[in-house]
Amino acid sequence: MRKRLTPRRVTLAVVGLLAVAAVTAALRPKAAEVETAVARRAPLRVTVDADGRTRVRERYTITAPVAGRLARVALVEGAAVRAGDVVARLAPTPLDEPAARQARAALDAARAATIDAEARVPLAEASLEQAQRDAERTQRLVDAGALAPRALEDAALAMHTRATELRSARAHLASARAEVARASAVLLHAGVGSGLVLVRAPAAGWVLRVPDRSERVVAPGAPIVEVGDTRGLEVVADVLSSDAARRRSSAACATETR
């Protein structure tokens, strides 16, 4: 006996079909979204990310050459100074005989340090010239295919290192000469209770710090002003030794490894 299709049965059949379709659609795996790009050959650059700090490569702490009353320091942080500029004025205290002998010994030591620094500069200049010639030869060999490109990177790093050593040697020479001037000023005013000692900057740069601007009595060696060339900065970062060995940079960088 054939059953009649009633509206209720039609509705139930439609609902059942819709339920089956919904379950089938829910269980059907969906296509994953992907990004596509055209593959091409290109250099691979590997970077090392680390927190670091910058510091001035050559910093000079200008100190009082003799004991006495220091006049108020007019310089402020960030002020530009040239080599030989007066950064402070000091009224010296008279020296007794033991202090005078000590000052003469300090002058002799400063002169000896200057002679040593003067000898290091031409050596550093010669090392830089040799590194430049080695880099030129390496460039020709790499162009001819006789050496790997890595050799050119090593030659460039050696040349940069020699240039840094030359700058350091010249900075030490300027510091040694300033120390001679300081020791000479001490002897110049030995036993003299009047006059002023002019404290001068040993190198050009900018004022980094003034510990105390007030007029005061200072002892020999008391810090007055810190001067440095902020154009010669280096970055100090704490990285792994394996990463530091693979580091290549065109800028000077000091690396603390662990």
C-alpha positions as CSV (number, residue, x, y, z in Angstrom):
1,M,0.0,0.0,0.0
2,R,1.6,3.2,-1.1
3,K,1.9,5.9,1.5
4,R,0.7,9.3,0.8
5,L,3.1,12.3,0.9
6,T,1.8,14.6,3.4
7,P,3.2,18.1,4.0
8,R,4.6,16.9,7.3
9,R,6.6,14.1,5.7
10,V,7.9,16.4,3.0
11,T,9.1,18.8,5.6
12,L,10.8,16.1,7.6
13,A,12.5,14.8,4.5
14,V,13.8,18.2,3.6
15,V,15.1,18.8,7.1
16,G,16.9,15.5,7.1
17,L,18.5,16.1,3.8
18,L,19.7,19.6,5.0
19,A,21.1,18.0,8.2
20,V,23.0,15.4,6.2
21,A,24.4,18.1,3.9
22,A,25.4,20.3,6.8
23,V,27.3,17.4,8.6
24,T,29.0,16.4,5.3
25,A,30.1,20.0,4.7
26,A,31.4,20.3,8.3
27,L,33.4,17.1,8.1
28,R,34.8,17.8,4.7
29,P,38.5,19.0,5.0
30,K,39.0,22.6,4.1
31,A,41.7,23.9,1.8
32,A,44.7,25.5,3.6
33,E,45.7,29.0,2.7
34,V,49.2,29.3,1.5
35,E,51.5,32.1,0.2
36,T,53.2,31.7,-3.2
37,A,56.2,33.5,-4.6
38,V,58.4,33.1,-7.6
39,A,61.7,31.3,-6.7
40,R,64.9,33.0,-7.8
41,R,68.6,32.9,-6.9
42,A,69.9,35.6,-4.6
43,P,72.5,36.1,-1.9
44,L,71.7,34.8,1.6
45,R,72.2,37.2,4.4
46,V,72.5,35.9,7.9
47,T,72.2,38.4,10.8
48,V,72.8,38.3,14.5
49,D,70.5,40.3,16.7
50,A,71.8,41.3,20.1
51,D,71.3,44.2,22.6
52,G,74.4,46.4,22.7
53,R,75.6,49.8,23.7
54,T,77.7,52.5,21.9
55,R,80.8,54.1,23.4
56,V,83.4,56.6,22.3
57,R,86.5,54.9,21.0
58,E,89.0,57.5,22.2
59,R,88.1,59.2,25.4
60,Y,90.3,61.6,27.3
61,T,89.9,62.5,31.0
62,I,91.6,65.9,31.5
63,T,92.9,66.1,35.1
64,A,94.5,68.8,37.2
65,P,98.2,68.9,36.6
66,V,99.0,70.5,40.0
67,A,97.3,71.1,43.3
68,G,95.6,74.4,43.6
69,R,92.4,76.3,43.3
70,L,90.4,75.5,40.2
71,A,88.4,78.3,38.6
72,R,84.8,77.6,37.7
73,V,84.6,75.4,34.5
74,A,82.5,77.2,31.9
75,L,82.2,74.3,29.5
76,V,79.0,72.3,29.3
77,E,78.3,68.8,28.0
78,G,78.2,68.7,24.2
79,A,80.5,71.8,23.7
80,A,83.0,71.4,20.9
81,V,86.7,71.8,21.7
82,R,89.8,71.8,19.5
83,A,93.2,70.4,20.4
84,G,95.0,73.0,22.5
85,D,91.9,74.8,23.7
86,V,91.9,76.0,27.3
87,V,89.3,74.0,29.2
88,A,90.2,75.1,32.8
89,R,92.3,77.6,34.7
90,L,94.1,76.6,37.9
91,A,96.0,78.7,40.5
92,P,98.7,76.3,41.7
93,T,99.8,75.8,45.3
94,P,103.6,76.2,45.8
95,L,105.5,72.9,45.8
96,D,108.0,71.7,48.4
97,E,111.3,70.0,47.4
98,P,110.0,66.4,47.6
99,A,107.0,67.3,45.5
100,A,109.3,69.0,43.0
101,R,111.5,65.9,42.7
102,Q,108.4,63.8,42.1
103,A,107.3,66.3,39.4
104,R,110.6,66.0,37.7
105,A,110.4,62.2,37.7
106,A,106.8,62.4,36.3
107,L,108.2,64.7,33.5
108,D,110.9,62.2,32.6
109,A,108.4,59.3,32.5
110,A,106.1,61.4,30.3
111,R,108.9,62.1,27.9
112,A,109.8,58.4,27.7
113,A,106.2,57.5,27.0
114,T,106.1,60.1,24.2
115,I,109.2,58.6,22.6
116,D,107.6,55.2,22.7
117,A,104.3,56.6,21.2
118,E,106.2,58.4,18.5
119,A,107.9,55.1,17.5
120,R,104.6,53.3,17.3
121,V,102.9,55.6,14.8
122,P,105.3,54.9,11.8
123,L,105.0,51.2,12.6
124,A,101.2,51.4,12.5
125,E,101.4,53.4,9.2
126,A,103.7,50.8,7.7
127,S,101.3,48.0,8.8
128,L,98.4,49.8,7.2
129,E,100.2,50.3,3.9
130,Q,101.2,46.6,3.9
131,A,97.6,45.6,4.5
132,Q,96.4,47.8,1.6
133,R,99.0,46.2,-0.7
134,D,97.8,42.7,0.4
135,A,94.2,43.6,-0.2
136,E,95.1,44.8,-3.7
137,R,96.9,41.5,-4.5
138,T,94.0,39.5,-3.0
139,Q,91.6,41.4,-5.2
140,R,93.5,40.5,-8.3
141,L,93.8,36.9,-7.3
142,V,90.0,36.7,-6.6
143,D,89.2,38.3,-9.9
144,A,91.4,35.7,-11.6
145,G,89.7,32.9,-9.8
146,A,92.8,31.8,-7.9
147,L,91.3,32.6,-4.5
148,A,87.9,32.3,-3.0
149,P,85.9,35.5,-2.2
150,R,86.3,34.8,1.5
151,A,90.0,35.7,1.2
152,L,89.0,39.2,0.0
153,E,86.8,39.6,3.1
154,D,89.7,38.6,5.4
155,A,92.0,41.1,3.6
156,A,89.4,43.9,4.0
157,L,89.0,43.0,7.7
158,A,92.8,43.1,8.2
159,M,93.1,46.5,6.5
160,H,90.3,47.9,8.7
161,T,92.1,46.5,11.8
162,R,95.4,48.2,10.8
163,A,93.6,51.5,10.2
164,T,92.1,51.3,13.7
165,E,95.5,50.6,15.2
166,L,96.9,53.6,13.4
167,R,94.2,55.9,14.9
168,S,94.8,54.4,18.3
169,A,98.6,55.0,18.0
170,R,98.1,58.6,17.0
171,A,95.6,59.1,19.9
172,H,98.2,57.7,22.4
173,L,100.8,60.0,21.0
174,A,98.6,63.0,21.5
175,S,97.8,61.9,25.0
176,A,101.6,61.4,25.8
177,R,102.4,64.8,24.5
178,A,99.6,66.3,26.7
179,E,101.1,64.5,29.7
180,V,104.5,66.1,29.0
181,A,102.8,69.5,28.9
182,R,101.1,68.7,32.2
183,A,104.3,67.6,33.9
184,S,106.1,70.6,32.5
185,A,103.4,72.9,33.9
186,V,104.0,71.3,37.4
187,L,107.7,72.1,37.3
188,L,107.1,75.5,35.8
189,H,105.2,76.5,38.9
190,A,107.3,74.7,41.5
191,G,107.9,77.0,44.3
192,V,105.7,79.7,42.8
193,G,102.6,80.8,44.5
194,S,101.1,83.1,41.9
195,G,100.1,82.8,38.3
196,L,97.7,80.5,36.5
197,V,98.1,77.1,34.9
198,L,96.1,76.8,31.7
199,V,94.7,73.3,31.3
200,R,94.3,72.5,27.6
201,A,92.5,69.8,25.6
202,P,94.9,67.1,24.2
203,A,92.7,66.4,21.2
204,A,89.7,67.7,19.3
205,G,86.2,66.5,20.2
206,W,83.2,67.2,22.3
207,V,82.8,67.6,26.1
208,L,81.3,64.3,27.4
209,R,81.1,65.0,31.1
210,V,82.0,67.8,33.6
211,P,82.2,66.2,37.1
212,D,82.0,69.5,38.9
213,R,81.8,73.0,37.5
214,S,82.2,74.8,40.8
215,E,85.3,76.6,41.9
216,R,87.2,74.4,44.3
217,V,90.6,73.3,45.6
218,V,91.8,70.2,43.7
219,A,94.6,67.7,44.2
220,P,96.9,66.6,41.3
221,G,95.1,64.2,39.1
222,A,91.6,65.3,40.0
223,P,89.3,64.9,37.0
224,I,88.1,68.2,35.4
225,V,86.6,67.4,32.0
226,E,86.1,64.3,29.8
227,V,86.5,64.9,26.1
228,G,85.9,62.5,23.2
229,D,85.3,62.4,19.5
230,T,81.7,61.2,19.1
231,R,82.2,60.6,15.4
232,G,84.4,57.6,16.3
233,L,81.8,55.3,18.0
234,E,82.0,51.6,18.5
235,V,79.3,49.1,19.4
236,V,79.7,46.7,22.2
237,A,77.4,43.6,22.2
238,D,77.4,40.4,24.1
239,V,77.1,37.5,21.5
240,L,78.1,33.9,21.3
241,S,81.7,33.1,20.2
242,S,80.5,31.2,17.2
243,D,78.5,34.3,16.0
244,A,81.4,36.7,16.7
245,A,83.7,34.5,14.6
246,R,81.4,34.9,11.6
247,R,80.8,38.6,12.0
248,R,81.6,40.8,9.1
249,S,81.0,44.6,9.3
250,S,82.2,47.7,7.6
251,A,82.0,49.6,10.8
252,A,84.2,49.3,13.8
253,C,82.7,46.9,16.4
254,A,83.9,45.7,19.7
255,T,82.3,42.3,20.6
256,E,82.2,40.7,24.0
257,T,81.9,37.0,23.5
258,R,80.6,34.3,25.8
